[in-house]
Amino acid sequence: MEESLFQWAIFRSLLAILQWWAFNVTVIITNKWIFQKLDFKFPLTVSCIHFICSSIGAYLVIKVLKLKPLIVVDPEDRWRRIFPMSFVFCINIVLGNVSLRYIPVSFMQTIKSFTPATTVVLQWLVWRKYFDWRIWASLVPIVGGILLTSVTELSFNMLGFCAALFGCLATSTKTILAESLLHGYKFDSINTVYYMAPFATMILGIPALVLEGNGVIEWLQTHPTLGSSLVIIFTSGVLAFCLNFSIFYVIHSTTAVTFNVAGNLKVAVAVLVSWLIFRNPIAGMNAVGCAVTLIGCTFYGYVRHMLSQQPPPPGTPRTPRTPKNRMELLPLVNDKLDDKV
């Protein structure tokens, strides 16, 4: 009986990881296809469509199908806490789509792995938070791998590179804000989207209309395969929401270590699939840099887990600059929720 339960747990974990990989890679490839093959070069509009689809999807899951209980938020807190988070959340998604327009998926995914380093540095600079030396050491291969990848990238584009890099900063800022702004609320991925996606739609709607409205209208009037292209564009929005739901499932089906390793393998899968589809040139040293970055991310996740299992040193004073326990030595990056939308 116990063996059967163990086998079922393994099967459920593998199934959760595979469907998470499938949705994540499909969303990335679909967005790249929209920008490159459909010539729909409007990242703000694509992001807005994602937010609209995610808002509708979260409403259906929570209010209609009742698959997830609604986490009730005080109306005042929605503007005081949720709105600032939604603003940063919006910037994060837009920068990700902008980077996809200008640089290959492989390069974008590698730069995205820089997020742990930006989070640690931001917390250290802004909050003067203490981190164990092993955390700093684990960031060395991540930074080194990204530098090597950037120097040897054959399809390097400064705008795409900066968008991806500032996207890492936005992700880190979002994570740091979450601890202070969402204190007291235990949000899961679906409830996060339920509250943040409508705000993000409202924030992005006017800029998308002003900056890209004329271009979208012209594209609608001149594109040769309008019907099938619109299906692909709106399907990307549906897939973006499904990705959120898959994250919720995988969080509850795997351990932290398994998730970290699977997350880094997911990047490798995304890079391989994108290369098979788009055939963007990848230099040998560029591939080495990507591999070094992924190994560094895996090592970073292992160090985080190892430190979280250790008891706090005896007699550790609880001062504002001294962590109360070993968990406070760790960055706030919630790797399990970084792929939203």
N, C-alpha and C positions, 0 to 999 in steps of 0.2 A: 504493500500500500504506500509506504513512504517512498519507495523507489519510483513508483508511478507518479506520485506528486512531484518528485524531484525532476523526473523527465518532462512532465508537463510544464514545470516552471522554466526549464531550459528552452523548451519549444516556444513558450509564450514570449520569453525574452528575445529569442532569435526572430520571431515573427514581428515583434514590436520594432526591433532595430531595422529589419528589412523594409517594413512599410514606411518607417521614418526616412531611411535612405532614399526610397523610391520617390516620396513626395518632395523631399528637399532637393534632390538632383533634378527632378522634373521641373520644379519651379524655377531653378536657376537656368536650366537649358531653355525652357519656354520663354523666359524673359530675354535671354540672349537672342533667341530666334526672332522674337518680336522686333528687337532693335536692329538686328543684322539682316535677316532674311525678308521680313515684312516691311522694312524701311520705315517703321513707326518709331521715329526718333524723339519720343516725348516721354521722358522718365517721370515727370510730375504727373502726367495723365495716367500712366500705367500704375503708379503708386496710389493715386486716388481711386482707381478702379479696384485695386487690391483692398483698400480700406473699406470701400462700399460693400464688396462681397464678404469681407470678414465681419463687418457689422451685421449684415443680414444673417450670415451663418451662425454667429454667436447668439443672436436673438432666437433663432430657430432651435438651437441646441438647448438653451437655458429656459426660454419661455414657452416654446411650443412642444418640443419633444421631451423636455425636462430630463435630459441625460446628465446634466450637471446642476447642482443647487446654486442659486444666485447668492453671491456674497453681497449683502446689503451695505451700501456706502452712504453715509450722511450727505444730504444735498450740498451742504457747505463744503464738505471735504472733496466733492467732485470737482469744484472749481479751484479750491485751495491746494489740493494735493494731486488729483488725477490730471487736471489740465496741464500743469507744467511738465509732468511726465509724458503726456501725450505729445507735447511740442517737441521734446527731445526724441521721442519714439518716432515721430514723423520725419524729423531730420535724418535719423538713422536709416530709415527705409529708403528715403529719397536718394541719399548719398550712395547707398548700395546699388540702386538702379542706375544712377548716373555713371558709376564706375563700370557697371556691366555694359553700358553703351560704348565706352571708349577703350576698355582693355579686355583681354581674354579672361575666361572664367578661371583658368589656372592661376593667373597672376592675382586676380581679385580675391580668390579663396586663400591664397598664401598670405596676402596682406591682412586679411580678416583675422588670421591667426595671431596677429600682433595685439589683439584686444587684451589678453592677460597683462602684457607689459604696460600698456597705457593705463590700465586700471590701478595697478600697483603704484606706478609713478604718480598718478593723480591723487591717490589716497595719501601717499607719503608727502607730497608737496602741500596739499590743501589741508588735510587733517592731521598731519604729522604722525601718521599711524606707523607703528613699529611692525616690521616684517622680519621673520627669521632669515638668516643669511642664505639658507638653502632655497628659499623662494627667489631671492635675487639671483642665485647661481643658476636656477632652472630657466631664467629668462634669457641667459646668454645665448644658447643655441637658437632660440626663437628670433632674437634680434639679428644674430649673425646670419641665419638662414634667409631672412627677409632682405637683408642688405645684399647678399649674394644673388638672390633671385631678381632684385630690382636692377642691379648693375648689368646682369646678363640677359634681361628680358628683351626679346627681339621685337615685340610689339608694344614697346613702352610708350605711354602717352601721359604727359604731365597732369592733364586735367583728370583723367581716370585714376591715376595714382593718388593725387591729392584727395579726390572724392572718397576713395577706399580708405585712405589713412585717416581723414577726418571722420569717416564712418566709424572707425575703431574708437576714436575719442568720444563720439556721440554715444556709442554702445556703453563705454565705460562710465560716462556721465549719467546715462540712464540708470545704470546699475547702482551707482553711488547715491543718486537721488532716491532710488527706490527704498533704501534702508531708512532714510529720514522722512520722506513724504508718505510712504505707505506703511509706516510703523503702526502695528496693531491690526492690519489687514493681511490675512494669509491668502494672497491671490494665487490662483492657478492660471495656466495659459489661456483657458477659454474665458474666464472672468476678466483677465487682463485685456483681452481683445474686446470683450463686451463693453467695457468702459472707455478704453482708449481709442478704438477705431473710429467711433462717431466723432470724437473731438478731433482726431487726426484728419478726417474727411473735411471737417469744417475749416481747419487751419489751412489745408492744402488746396481746397476747392478754388478760392479766388486767385491765388498765384498761378495755378494750373490754367485757369480760364484766361487770365491776362497774358501770360507769357507764351502759352502753347495753343490757345484757342484757335487762332487763325491758321496755324500749321495743321492742326487736327482737321479742321473743316476742309482745307485744301487736300489733305490726304484722303479724306472720305470721298471727295469728288473725283479724284484722279486714280485711286488705287484700282488695279485691274481685277483683283479677286477679293472684293470687299466682304462678301458674306462669310467665306471661310476664314478670312483674316480676323474679322470681328469675333468669330467663334473662338479662335485661338487666344485672342486678347482677353476675353471674358473668362475663358477656361483657366487662364493663368491666375485670375482673381479667385476662382473657386479652389484651385489647387493651393493657393496661398493660405486660405482658411483651413483646408484639409491638413496642411502642414502643422498648423497650430494644434489641431486635434490629435495628430500623430505624436506630437511632442508630449501632450498630456498622457497619452497611452504609454509611451516609452519610459517616462519618468517613473511610473508606477510598476514597471515590469523589469527594471534593471537596477543594478547597484551603481554607485557613483563611479567606481573604477571602470566598470564595464561601459558605462555611458561615455566616459572620457576617451577610452580607446576606440569605441565605435564612432565617436564624433570625429576623431582624427582620421580614421579609415574612410569615413564619409567624404571628407575633403579629397582624399586620394581617388575615391570613386568618381566624384564630381569632375575632377581634373581629367581623369581617363575618358569618361563619357564625352565631355566637351571636346576633347582632342579628336575623338573618333568621329564626331559630328561636324565640327567646324574646321578641323585640321589646321589650327593655328600653330605656327612654328614654335618649337620649344628647344632651346639649346641644351647641351649636355649639362653645363654648370648650372643652368636654370633649374633643371630637374633635381640636381643635387641640392640646391638651395631650398627647394620645396620640401624635399625629404628631410633635411636637417631641421627645418621649421616644424614639421609634423612630429619628428622625434622629440624635439624640445617641448612641444605642447603636451605630448604623452608624459614626459618626465615631470613637467610642471604639475600635471594632474596627479601623478603619483606622489609628489612631494606634498601637495595640498592634503591628500587623503592620509598620508603618513602622519603629518603634523596634527591633523584633526583627531587622530586616535590616541595621541599622547596626553597624559594628564598634565595639568598646569604645574609648574615648579612650586614646591612648598614655600610658603611665606611671600608669594608674589603680591606686592601692594597693588590695590585697585585705584590707581590714579588715572586722571584723564588721558595720560599718555602711555599708560601701561595696560596691555590687554588684560581683561578679566579672566580669560581662559585661552587655550590654544586655538580655538576656533576664530578668535579675533585677530590672530596672526595672519589669517588667510584673506586673500582678496575677496571682494564681494561679487565677482563675476558669477552670475548664475548661468553656467554653460548650457543648462538644460532649456533655457528660454531665449537663447540668443538668436534662434533662427525664425523668430516669429515674422509672419507675413512675407 
